[in-house]
Amino acid sequence: MKLSKTQLAFVGVGAALTLSILPIDGAPAATKLMDAGRQMASKLLQKPQVNLELSAQQAVKTPKGEMAWQAIDSKIPVQPGTTIRFNVKAANVGDKAAKSLAVTQPVPAGMEFKLNSATSTAKAQTVFSIDNGKTFVANPQIPVKQANGETVMQPAPAANYTHVRWQLDQALNAKSQQQMAYEVRVK
């Protein structure tokens, strides 16, 4: 028996309707398929959830004359010349790895970045900005005009640094964390 295209279409629609109402584990097949599709889409759309926690400590001398770090009391103003260390904890609290993570922190107004103070527990490229976060490079330079009128590029002084950024070399896995830190001096 040969079926026409119209008859085949009705057979196909009938089969689809039958499948949609046949129960699988007590629920219609169509419902199960829709639920499975929603779960797959949900997993694909999940984004990493990275929380950043910032804390600050100031350098103090112990009674023995050694340098130590002390949490900053918000009620007591810090004095000019004080060194402050900012600690940033990046914690991935989600279920998906955070790829290409970059953590950027400003150098607060009234403070000067301490060269060579940026550290990280993660393998990361540390880069800096001297233009309020527009561009980042490993070794910022500025043009300096020489006595002979020639302009040469020289390392930017610490006072020019406006931001520090850590670009992690590897993904920050789910349920893991990394620490970054940098120091500034109060002007």
C-alpha positions in Angstrom: 0.0 0.0 0.0 1.4 3.3 -1.0 0.5 6.5 1.0 0.2 10.0 -0.5 2.1 12.9 0.9 -1.1 14.1 2.6 -1.6 10.7 4.2 2.0 10.6 5.4 1.6 14.1 6.9 -1.4 12.9 8.9 0.5 9.8 10.0 3.4 12.0 11.2 1.1 14.3 13.1 -0.7 11.4 14.6 2.5 9.8 15.7 3.7 13.1 17.3 0.4 13.6 19.1 0.5 10.0 20.3 4.1 10.5 21.6 3.1 13.8 23.3 0.4 12.1 25.4 2.2 8.7 26.1 3.4 8.8 29.7 7.0 8.4 30.5 7.6 7.9 34.3 4.0 9.1 34.9 4.2 12.3 32.8 3.5 12.9 29.1 6.5 12.6 26.8 6.1 16.1 25.6 6.4 17.4 29.1 9.5 15.3 29.8 11.1 16.6 26.6 10.3 20.2 27.4 11.7 19.8 30.9 14.9 18.2 29.6 15.2 21.1 27.1 14.8 23.7 29.8 17.4 22.0 32.0 19.9 21.9 29.1 19.2 25.5 28.3 19.6 26.5 31.9 23.0 24.8 32.2 24.2 26.5 29.0 23.1 29.9 30.1 24.6 29.6 33.6 27.3 32.2 34.2 30.1 32.0 36.7 29.4 33.9 39.9 32.5 35.6 41.1 32.3 37.7 44.3 35.0 40.2 45.1 35.8 41.1 48.7 38.1 44.1 49.4 39.8 44.7 52.7 42.5 47.1 53.8 45.3 47.1 56.3 47.9 49.6 57.3 51.5 49.1 58.0 52.4 49.6 61.7 55.5 49.0 63.8 55.3 46.4 66.6 56.8 47.1 70.0 59.9 45.2 68.8 60.2 47.6 65.9 59.1 45.2 63.2 56.6 46.0 60.5 53.2 44.3 60.7 49.8 44.7 59.0 46.8 46.0 61.1 43.2 46.2 59.9 42.2 49.8 59.3 39.7 51.2 61.9 37.2 53.4 59.9 36.9 55.7 62.9 40.6 56.6 62.9 42.0 58.6 60.0 45.2 57.3 58.4 48.1 59.8 58.4 50.0 61.0 55.3 52.9 58.7 54.6 51.1 55.6 55.9 51.3 52.5 53.7 48.1 50.7 53.1 47.7 47.2 51.6 44.5 46.5 49.7 43.6 42.8 49.6 41.1 41.5 47.0 39.6 38.0 47.3 38.0 36.7 44.1 35.7 33.8 45.0 33.8 31.8 42.4 30.7 30.8 44.3 29.0 29.5 41.1 29.0 26.1 39.5 30.8 27.1 36.3 34.5 28.1 35.9 35.1 31.8 35.3 37.3 32.1 32.1 39.4 35.1 31.2 38.8 36.7 34.6 40.3 40.1 35.1 40.2 41.9 38.5 40.7 45.6 38.3 41.2 48.0 41.3 41.7 51.8 41.3 44.4 53.6 43.1 42.2 55.7 45.4 42.4 59.5 45.2 44.9 61.0 47.7 47.1 57.8 47.5 50.1 56.8 45.4 50.7 53.3 44.1 53.8 51.5 45.5 55.8 50.2 42.6 56.4 46.4 42.6 53.8 45.8 45.3 51.1 44.0 43.3 50.9 40.3 44.1 48.6 37.4 43.4 48.1 33.8 44.5 47.0 33.0 41.0 49.2 32.8 37.9 48.3 36.2 36.4 49.5 39.0 34.2 49.6 42.1 36.2 49.1 45.3 34.2 48.7 48.9 35.1 46.9 52.0 33.8 48.1 55.6 33.9 45.0 57.0 32.0 42.2 56.3 34.5 41.6 52.7 33.3 41.4 53.3 29.6 44.5 51.3 28.7 46.6 48.7 30.6 50.2 47.7 30.0 52.8 45.8 32.0 55.3 48.7 32.1 53.6 52.1 31.7 55.7 54.8 30.1 55.4 58.5 29.6 57.0 60.9 27.1 59.8 63.0 28.6 61.3 66.0 26.7 65.1 66.1 27.0 67.2 69.2 27.2 68.1 68.8 23.5 64.4 69.0 22.6 64.1 65.3 21.8 61.3 63.3 23.4 62.0 59.9 24.9 59.8 57.3 26.6 60.6 56.7 30.2 58.9 54.5 32.9 55.9 56.3 34.4 56.5 57.4 38.0 54.3 55.8 40.7 52.3 59.0 41.1 50.9 58.4 37.6 49.4 55.0 38.2 45.6 55.0 38.4 44.6 51.3 38.3 46.1 47.8 38.7 44.6 44.8 37.0 45.3 41.1 37.3 44.4 39.0 34.2 44.3 35.4 35.4 46.2 33.0 33.1 43.8 30.1 33.9 40.0 29.9 34.7 38.9 30.4 38.2 37.2 27.1 38.9 33.8 26.8 40.5 34.0 26.9 44.3 37.5 28.2 44.4 39.2 31.6 45.2 42.3 33.6 44.6 43.9 36.5 46.4 45.4 39.7 45.0 47.0 42.6 46.9 48.7 45.9 46.2 50.1 48.7 48.3 49.6 52.5 48.3 51.0 55.4 50.2 48.8 58.1 51.7 49.8 61.5 50.2 
